[in-house]
């Protein structure tokens, strides 16, 4: 089973109760795949304790911390890709680290960052 990393777009969609996101998430959990979510992606979308659906989704995920080592790696990706979105860079960096697929609503930016990381991670469009 290939691990998977969720980007901020997945979190937003889950918070809006998008059926497809919830169905796909349930299938992953039933297959034993616990999605990874970089902490910066959580920070990018978390606005209120009343985001019940967001918190519900995160209970079925592993929120991956942005350690100093990961922060430097993400920053280097930003430089190589000519990008500025730290959350997207964390998604790409963690996907490369875990040899994981990425579920995203932002294919072009994630692809550019994955390419900069030398990763062959598959992109799953949201």
Secondary structure, DSSP 4 states (H G I P E B T S, - for coil): ---EEE-HHHHHHHHTT-HHHHHHHHHHHHTT--EEEEHHHHHHH---TT-HHHHHHHHTEEEEP--HHHHHHHHHHHHHHT---HHHHHHHHHHHHHT-EEEES-HHHHHHHHHHTT--PPEEE-
